[in-house]
Amino acid sequence: MIQIPEQKIIKAAEKGMDEFLKVFTDAYLEVLDGGITAENMHKLNGYQHTLLAFRFFTDEVREGGFVQLIQNGYGGYLFDNPAAKALKSMGAKGLSKILYKAKEIYDSHRAELERDTTEEEFMAMYEQFEQFDELEEKYMEIEEEETSVIAAYVDENMEDFAEVVK
């Protein structure tokens, strides 16, 4: 089990819910040597994978949307695993709906979305996959509320996400 000092969690929580969640996902990334691979996936449990998928999702979508998320290699991690279902069970129902809709687009165009592209081809994908725009906008509207719900769930079920050490 991944251990996180209690003081580190308390300090992060004082800074806000994003920092609170980041303490956990930073610890996961440290154990994974900075990134997720088929060889190190076993080091995290399902709850930890869900939280890490949420981190990748928020980081990528805030910066460059679903196209960037997929082009940066996180499509399979987010959409081929039960992240949407797990987030729904944590109370993030709005985010879950968005992910299910995005998965439909991803599944229909996976090869095209994941192919290696030039910078120009990458930028053209934003026009080509405008159907993601509405989902990204919807997420931005509910982001704070959904993050709050997830942070509350982690706080109430901390033992599922890390071992807190004194």
N, C-alpha and C positions, 0 to 999 in steps of 0.2 A: 504494500500500500504506500502511496505517495504521502510523505510527511511535510506538513507546513507549520511553521511556528505560529502559535496563537497570536503573538504580538504583531506579526506581519499581517495577519488577517485583520486584526483590529485597526491597525494603522491604515490599511487599504480601505476598509469600510468607512472610516472617517472621511476619506476623500471622495466617496461616492460609489454607486453600484458598479460602474464600469471598472474601477480600480479593484473593487472587491472581487469581481469575477476574474480579472486579469491575474490576480495572485495565484489562483488555481491553475489557469491555463498556462501561465509562465512556468509553474512547477511541472506541468505535464510536458511542455516542450523541452524543458531541461532533461527530464528522464528520457525523452525521445531523441536526444541529441539535436534538437532544433527543428525536426520535421518528422512527419508520419510516413512510415514505409510498411510494406507487407511484413518485413522482418521484425519490426518493433511494435506493431499494433497490439500484440498480446500484453504489453506493459500497462495498458489502461483498461479499466472496466467500462461497461456500457454507459454509465452516467458520465464518466470522464470523457469518453469519446463524444457524447452529445454536447457537453460544454465546450470542448475543443472545436467541434463542428460549428457551433454557434459563434465562437470567436473568429474562425476563418470566414464565416458568412458575413459577420458585421464588418470586419476589417476590409474585406474585399468589396462588398456592396457599397459601403460608405465611400470608398475611393474610386471604384470603376464599374460597379454594377455586376450583374450576373455574368456578362460576357467576360469580364476580367477574372472573376472567380473561377470560371470554367477554364479559361486560357491558362491560368496559373496552376492548374492541376487539381483543384479541389472539387470538381463536379462529381466524380465518382465517390469521393469520401462523403460528400453531403447527400447525394441523391441515391446511391446504391446501398446505403445503410438506413436503418430506421430512425434517422435524426428527426424527421418531421413528426413521426408518431411519438417519439420520446419527448420532444418539446411540447407537444399537445398535452401529454400526461403530466408535464410540469406546470401546465396552466397557460402556456403561450399559444393559445388557439389561433389567434390572428396570424402569427408567424407561420404556424403549421400549415394553414390554408395557402399562404403565399408559396411555401416550399413545395406543396403538392402540385400547385399550378405550374411552378417553374420546372418541376420534374417532368411534367408532360411535354413541355417545350424541349427540355434537355434530351429526353428519351427519343423524341421525334427527329432531332437534329444532332445527335451526339457526335457522330463522326465529323461533321462539318464544324461543330463548336470546338472540338478538341484538337483539330488538325494544327500543325505548325503553321504559323502565319508570319508574314512580314508586318512591319509596323502599319503600313498602309492597309493591308488586308484586315488586320486586327481592328483598326479604326472603322473600316467599312462594315464590320460585323454589328456595330451599334445600330446602323440603319437597317441592316438585314434582319436583325432580331429585335425590332421595336416592341414586340409583344412583352419583352422583359420590362420595358419602361414603366408600364402601369403597376407592375408588381413591385418595382423598386420604389415608386412614389408611395404606394400603399404602405410599404414597410417603413419609410421615413415618417409617415404619419403616426404609426403605432410603436416606433422603435423604443421610445423612452418607457412607455407602459409595459411592453413585452419584456424589456431588459429588467425592469423592476420586478416583474412576476418571476422571472428566472432567478434573479438574485435572492428573492425571498424563499424560493424553493430550495436553493443551494444552502441558504442560511438555516432553514428548518431541517434539512437532511444532510448536514455536513459530512457525516460519517460515510456517505455514499461517494463523496467527491475527494476526500483526503482524510488522512489521520492528522488531527490537530495536536501538536505537541507543545508542552509548556516551555 
